Amino acid sequence: MKPRLRFAPSPSGYLHIGGARTALFNWLWAKSQGGVFVLRVEDTDQERSSIESVRAILDAFVWLGMDWDEGPEVGGPHGPYFQSERKAIYRELVEGLISKGHAYRCYCTKEELDRAREELKQRNPKAQFVYPGTCRNRTDQPDLPHVVRFKSPRDGVTEFVDKVFGPISTPNAAQQDFVLVRTDGYPLYNLAATIDDHLMDITLVARARDHIGNTPQQLLIYRALGWDPPEFAHLPMMLSPKGEKLSKRHTSVSVQDYRDRGYPAAAVLNYIVRFGWSSGDQEIFSRDELVRLFSWDRVNKSDGKFDDKKFADVAFEHLKRAELTPLEEYAKNVQPFLAERGLTAPGPRTLAAAIPGIRERARTYRDAAADLDFYFREPPELDVKARDKLLNAEGAARLVELAETLAGREGWNATDLEAAVREWSEARGLAVKDVAQPARVALTGRSASPPLFEVMVVLGKERSLARLRRAPSLV
């Protein structure tokens, strides 16, 4: 049977960067093995779930390039893929568990349980409250609000072999009679995930290690339903720089935040995959390389600490390397950031010609749009400090004269332009830099830019001459 893996987000907000890492490991294994990646929406918490969050999560997956084989907007033979639409399935199976003595209705109210919890605290402040089984052997069925609890065995152990952490054994006596279904009729995570994973033929459940405590309960449910469980793999955690649970107060935690900051999607995958997985000393990977190289024997147990600087460096490396971010892709992805600045590129050819000059310094697509701004804004924004330092009335007048000289030249390439400017400067007893620096300000509005003659080639003859002739108006 082909491997079938899944990611099941709760649609109560954005796609967390940690959730994206978990999804990535599942997606990589499915893709590397020719398997199936299922996207399932765990929306049983009706108060927190929203269709807007579903949309945001799906959009994040599309942006990251992690396509799903079954799930929302794709369909598949194991639907529905929203847990809120599977309520009848859960109800039927829960009734079966009750009838076979594996589960029972519990009528204890929240107030009663809170009171029992407080009484325990008074007797022993350090004790952990465990549901005492008040309704465990109750046979009547009053028409009252109730939850459904699993009747956990009191002896024996529940064991499994984790693909990352190895053999794990939990004494059943350590398990209380946990809740399967809330009073509103919606299942809790352990029940719904177990049922869905089985009915969707999931072969491997890979999730963060903070779910290890859920696995024994799910295995008990599998056993009670007479089903064989899938394999399990629990992944090391993504932590804050201080070793705490990663949250907004530490860094951006939404996938969309990195998209909006101008990070390449492949760089996001590259950075988050390194939380728990490695391949020798290699640090930078394309998406295709990750699919080819990923395996569970390269996943380790150690948690990793988030490092914003390293993340930014990975993003920069992807933008610099043409083999990782081809020119056409770069041009497409920088366009929205140009639009944010109120700019429209004259055409893909001009944009493609401009990008090589800035990609060695632009650390994000947002940075790239700022670096490209002067190409597409008429007139370019003027850095007053650059003007005051490098462009005066005498220099501006020279640029008008230079423009008239260049207007008569037929060739408009960097080599010919440099030769022409050098010849013109020497004839007037000037160093090239005495002309180039003022020209840079006139052409770009800045003191720093890509090489001057390459800038002129990208701008083209007509626009370059117009900007040089406009130099006197800047001083």
Secondary structure as UniProt FT lines:
FT   STRAND          4..7
FT   HELIX           17..32
FT   TURN            33..34
FT   STRAND          36..39
FT   TURN            46..48
FT   HELIX           51..64
FT   STRAND          70..71
FT   TURN            72..74
FT   TURN            77..78
FT   HELIX           83..85
FT   HELIX           87..99
FT   TURN            100..101
FT   STRAND          103..106
FT   HELIX           110..123
FT   TURN            125..126
FT   TURN            134..137
FT   STRAND          147..150
FT   STRAND          157..162
FT   TURN            163..165
FT   STRAND          166..171
FT   HELIX           172..174
FT   STRAND          179..181
FT   TURN            183..184
FT   HELIX           189..199
FT   TURN            200..201
FT   STRAND          204..208
FT   HELIX           209..214
FT   HELIX           215..225
FT   STRAND          231..235
FT   STRAND          238..239
FT   TURN            241..242
FT   TURN            248..250
FT   HELIX           255..261
FT   HELIX           265..273
FT   TURN            274..276
FT   TURN            280..281
FT   HELIX           287..293
FT   HELIX           296..298
FT   STRAND          304..305
FT   HELIX           308..320
FT   TURN            322..324
FT   HELIX           327..340
FT   TURN            341..342
FT   HELIX           348..354
FT   HELIX           355..357
FT   TURN            358..361
FT   HELIX           365..376
FT   HELIX           384..390
FT   HELIX           393..407
FT   HELIX           414..427
FT   TURN            428..429
FT   HELIX           432..444
FT   HELIX           452..459
FT   HELIX           461..469
FT   HELIX           471..474
//
